[in-house]
Amino acid sequence: MSLQRSLVIVIALLFAAPFAPSRAADKATLLLNWYLYAEHAPFFLGMERGYFEKEGIDLDIRQGRGSVPTVQAVAAGTATFGYADLASVLKAADKGAPVVVVGVLLQKSPMAFISLAEKNIREPQDLRGKSLALTPGDSLSQILPLVLSKVGMKESDMTIIAGDNRAKLNAVINGQADAMLGYSMDQNLRITAATHKPVTTLPFADYGVNLASSSIVAAKDTTDKHGDLVARFMRAATHAVTDAEKDPAAAVDAMLKVSPKAGLRDDLIEGLKLTIPLYHTDATKGQPPFRASRADVKASVDLLAQSATISRASAARMDDFISFRFLPN
């Protein structure tokens, strides 16, 4: 057989052979901690810019109904990843839930006392004899005694009004409560928007209680068996958050394209601008997002143990519940 004929046959066979199909993208869900608000916008920017797709992930972002249900869904395997506060994750892990924190986005605490400025609450001590709206059992209420102890107060110094997130917000807006426990980049903006009045925000961190907050959580089974997926997800998420730091408006616009009713654009942009400074502490300034310092994490874990949110035995083995090995270098 001539060389020319051999080449013709080889070429014909190449074209006749079916091309190997490309690998299908891994389907994954990210269950958020609540209804959409500014803090969630970076994930939608990552979707819009194709960062998750480039990592071979077909991502579905779903709204949540609180950090506790989000962690439960991840532990049960009905969500691949969750976005939830660190306290809720570690509290679940303390009770045996097979979950692992794989990245901490909010490394400074957004927890705060929030009130209308006209109430003249300029420091926590001004709450003596006044009413405070809170949600029993949530992270804020569990940390409250620690903050009060720092300023020489206790809960009995105030009238406590119990309610869910919407109820406590409405209590402040309608004047039924003098102040509420909330987050410094969300509820304060909602109160201002509803009342058109100035708001005072007193962050817990200003009084010696800084607790790392919103984190990415995955099931231990996922981290053990599908570590590559976790690493790819965190790579895309890191890229998305880095972009959002540079262009908050683009992140908000990406979220509004998916969910136009998420909020007013200007309010969401302002909320994200208030959130971005919480991404880093002094120890992680200049580093990529999600990688908290060990000292900061330990301080948060110790606070949770002091407040009896988790046991001291669990606090001593925090490496079982928190791992940054999937983060990009």
N, C-alpha and C positions, 0 to 999 in steps of 0.2 A: 504494500500500500504506500502510495507516495506521501511525502510530508505534507503537501498541500491538501490532499484528501483527508489526512488525519486531523489537520487543523480545522477543516470544515466540519468534521464529525464532532469534535470536541466543542466547538462553538455552538453547534446545533443542540447538543446535549445540555449545555449551560442554559440556553434560552428555553429549552423544553422543561427543565427541572423547575418545580415550584419554589418560589422564594420562601425562606423561613419566615413565619409570621413574627412581627415584633412583639415583645412581651407586653401583655396587657397591664395597664396601670393598676396599682393596688388601690382598692376602694378603702377610704378611711373617713371617719366622722370626727369632727371636733365639736363637742357639746360645751357651749358657753355656760357661764355662771348665772346669767340672767337675760332678760329681754335686751335687745340691742341698745347699746349706748356707746359713747365716744371711745371708751377703753378697748372695744372690740374692733375698731376700724382697721388697725394694721393687718389683721388676718384677711380682710377683704381686699386690701391693697395687694397682698401676696397672691391672692386668687386672680385678681385682674391682670397682674403682670406676669402670670404664668409660672411663678416660682415653685408652686407645689406640683404643677403639671410637669415641669422640667425634671423634677425629682421622681417622676413616675408615680405620682399620687393623685388619685381622683378624689378630691376632698369635698365633703359635704359639711357645711357649717350650720349648726342648729342652735337655736336659742334655748336657754336654760330656765330653770325655775328656782335657782338657788344653788350655792356651792355644794351643799350636802346631797341633794338628789343627783347632781352631776357626778360627784365622786362615787355614789352608789351605782350609777349607770356604767361607769368605767370598770368598777370592780366586778360587775355582773357580766361584762363583755358586750353590753348593748351600745357602747360608744368606744371608739378606739382611743381617743384622746379627750381629756377634759380640761377646761380652763376654770380653776377654782382657787379659793384662797387657801394658803398654806395651812392655816389652823384646821380647816375642815378636812383636808387630806390627812394630816397627821392624827387628828382625832379618830378618823375612820381606821387608819393603819394601827393605831393603838388598840383598837377593838378587834383587830385581826383581819381587816380588809386587805386583800393582796394588791396594794397600789403603791406606785413609786412616783415621786416628784422628779421630773427630768429637766426642769428649767424653771427659774423664778424670774418673772418679768417685773413685778412691782417689788423692788427691794427696799423701798421706803414705805412706811405705813400711810395709807390714805385715811385711816380712821381719825375721826374728829368729832368734837362737839360743834353743832351747827345751830345758829339762832338768827332771828332777825336782829339787825343792829339796834333797833329801837328798844330791845329788851335789856340793853346795857350789860351784857354778859361778856366781859373783856378777859376774864380768866376763869378757870374752873371753879374757884372759890365763890364766884358770883352766882353759882347755881344753888347755893344754900337757900332753902326755903322756897325754891322754885320747882317747876315741873320739867321732867325729862322724859321724852318718848323714846322707847327702845323696843327691840324684838327679843323676847326672852330666848336664851339658848343659842343665839347667833354669836359669831366671833366677837363682834363689838361689845356685846353685853358681858361676855366672859372675860374680856380684858379690862372692862370698866373698873372693877375693884382695884386692879393694879395701878391704874392712873389716879384714882381717887386717893389711894394710900400715899402716892408720891406728893400729893398736895394737902395731906392732912384731913381728908374727908372720907365719908362712907356713904353708901347708898341711902341710908336712913335720913341723911341731911336733905334729901330731895323727895318730891312726890314722883313716883315712877308711873308712867302711863305706858301700858303694854299694847303692842300692835305689830302687824306685819309692815313691810317696807312702805307700802302705799299709805297705810293708816297713820304711821308716825310722821310721814311727810305732810299729809293733810292736816295733822294735828298742829304742826308748826304754822302752816299756811293759814289755817283758820283761827289761830290764836288759842287753841285748846291746850297747847304745850308751849312752854317758854323756849325749849331747846330740844334737840334730838341727837341721837348717835347716828352718824352717817359717814359718807366718804367725801373727801375734800375736792373731788373733781366731778361730782355728779349731783348729789342732792342740793348742795348750795346753789348751783345754777338753776335747778328746777324751782327752788323757792323764789329766787330772784325773778325768774320768768313768770311765775304765777302771781306774785305780789307787786312786782315793779319797785321793790324796796331793797336797800342794801342789806347784805348778810354778813354775819361775823362767823369765821371758821377758826376753831382752836384745835390744831392737830395734836393727837396723842404724843407724837414724837417730840413735840416741843416741851413735854413734861416728863421726858425720860422713858417713854414706852414706845419703842419702834419695833413693829412686827412686820417682817416680810409678808407679802400678801399674794396677789394673783400669780398662779403658777400653772405650768402644764403638768398634767398627771396622766399616767398610763398604767394599765394593769401589769402586774409582775409577770404574768404569762406572756404579755406582749414584749416586754423588755428582755425576757429570757429567750424567747423563740423567734422574735422578729425585730431584733436589735437594729438591723439595717433600715427597716421601715422607720423606726423611731429616730435614727440618726438623720435620715433624709427629711423627715418632717421637721425636725429641729433646725436643720440647715435652711430650709425654705422659710420657716417662721422667723429665724434670725435675720435673714435677708429682708423680709417684709417689714419687720419692726425697725430695722436700720433705715429703710427708705421712709417710713412714717415719721421718724425723728426729724428727718430733713424736710419733709413736706407733709405736715399734718392735714392740710386741705385736700391733698390728693387721696389720702387714706379715707377721709370722711366721704369724699365724693364717690369712692369705690363702694363704700358701704351703702350709701344712699341709692346707688344704681340698682343694687340688689333689693334693698328695702327702703323705699322712699318715705315710709312712715316712721323711720327710726328716730326722727327728731328734726329740729330746725338746724339748718346747716351751720349758721354762725355759732349757735350754742354748742353743737357737737365739736366744731373746730376749737372753740375755747376750752371745752372739756378735755380734748386730747392734748392741748397745749399745757394744761394743768397736770395731766397724767405723765407726760414725758419726763419731767424732772424726777419722778418716782422710780424710773428704770434703773437708777444707779445710786449707790452710796459713794462716800469718799473713797472707799476701798476698791470700787469697780469702775470709777470714772475713767473714760477712754477705752474701756473694754467693750466687746460685743454684748448685746443684751442677753438675758437669761442666765448668765453665769454669775451667781452671787458668790461673795467671799465666804469661806468656811466660818470665819469669825462672826460675820453677820448672821449666818444661818444658825449657828450655835446659840447666839444671843436670842434669836427668835424662839428657838426650841426651848431654851431655858425659861423664857417668859411664859410659854404655854404650859410648862411643867409647874411654874410658880402659881399660875392661875387655875391649876388642876384641870386644864383642858385635856392634857395628856398625862400619863403616869411618868414618874421620874425614871422608871426602868426603860420606858420607850425613848425618853430623851437621851438616855445613855447610849442607845444604839441607833442614832439618827441616820447613820450610813446605810441602814437597812431600808430606809424609807425615802432617802434623797440621794440622787446620783446625777452627776453632770457629765458622765462619760459619753453621752450621746451628742454633746454640743460640739459645734465646729471649732477648730482651734483658731 
